[in-house]
């Protein structure tokens, strides 16, 4: 099977959130062939290069979503009228105040696919999307009665800023990825995120009927809301008024997400928390599947075996461990206040805060603030920024002398703590579970779904509750051991790479089995001779899904012609042998029962 893997700011680049799980997916499903279609997010990402790709990756095609795009071709009068009509449909659906209006969704789809057809026939869209005519059409949509109140105050700089964002988001419409040597030749498209990456999959389905699978380990629309839309602010040089641009960007992303969910054959999420977000954004519950992220349990095998043998003397049973990125959402402030309560109840307790190197001025400033608070809470005891020693609190970095690797962090007889106020999939908790560690965590995101009763869960922003739960585990080693063993068993069952690969392999077969054979070119080689096994056997499974897609070309095998089927049916009635794989029209007692394979 040939898979078109669509990524946005991740694989195959050396940086990006999707690179790890996509690489495991491609390497784990070696019998399939993969063509990568990657969108890059910055010049820095491209300069760092790609990771080493396995041999099953046949082709890589990339396109940037940063920087100016090529102007593309200029349009004639007739094509300008076509562009204006389609762009009006799209902007009207984005600006309307009725978010649940089915008519608006249909207008968005009509405008989007109309622009895609225009780009495919007449060249790229960047120049048209940034033109004065586009800005005037956008202004007219914002001024139309029934438009969102938040866009009524938009000014010309706001329209220019949104036009820039819109051109970048719609840049996949202008790419040359949709020929016979591109997505037209894929058996299935797998978008590793929503948004622009899935947009290429929408066009592959629109033009060629290629089924689409969308995976969102972090819901794209939720991330857009949390990031504030990515629009320029009024206090930036040349910036626009923030509120109207954010409203327009959010509305567009919402419409795009709804269309992606409507057209996808299957939509997967990494946890129930993300799945609920997808439902709220318009995804059909019947299409949703939960596929937990796969993690390499082998990295923690030695720690796991040491725990099982009781040979783990390196740690201190009075030590709490926090692992994660340094950022305000992790709420280290509440953790430090909770640890002050723990120290009063258990004077020998210690806290290790282990993180990757702080990136960006915001993370560095937050780390400095936390270190200052720790020194303030424990004035009579030195707080070391690197090593534990006799200090109650330590701030360590992965790769340092005290924490050379993650497995070493979890190697002690510790309680692992998570204090976040916002969390997606809690990776640090799963790592602790693989190592057989008892955990205390806040009830945010997918924490309860991941823990499943194998750890203690408390409300967020509640230092007193967090302290009480930690004290309870510090004073009860037998309970820690029971919870750690249960957590280890749960992680081994649900969160391994093997279960992730098995789930996606099954989804690939499910999607391809519901897709008709599409083109004669797929069934012959370069010389025009028939190509055996050009399509998986699942594409010939009889049933309602073999009827094809409306308006799409279909390839009809020679043995499926009415005359051939009648001849084979007569041979069957006479008791003659029919070769395996020949399809027979039911006759006699089988009439009306549908086709069958012999």
Helices and strands as residue ranges (DSSP letters): E 2-8, H 19-28, E 33-40, H 43-47, E 57-64, H 77-95, H 102-122, H 126-129, H 132-143, G 149-151, H 156-169, G 171-174, G 183-185, E 188-191, H 196-208, E 211-216, H 220-227, G 228-230, H 242-263, E 266-269, H 272-280, G 285-287, E 288-290, G 297-300, H 301-309, E 319-324, G 328-330, H 332-345, E 350-355, H 360-377, E 393-397, H 406-409, E 415-418, H 427-434, E 438-442, H 447-451, E 456-458, H 463-474, H 477-494, H 497-513, G 520-523, G 537-540, G 544-547, G 558-560, H 562-573, E 583-584, G 588-590, E 596-597
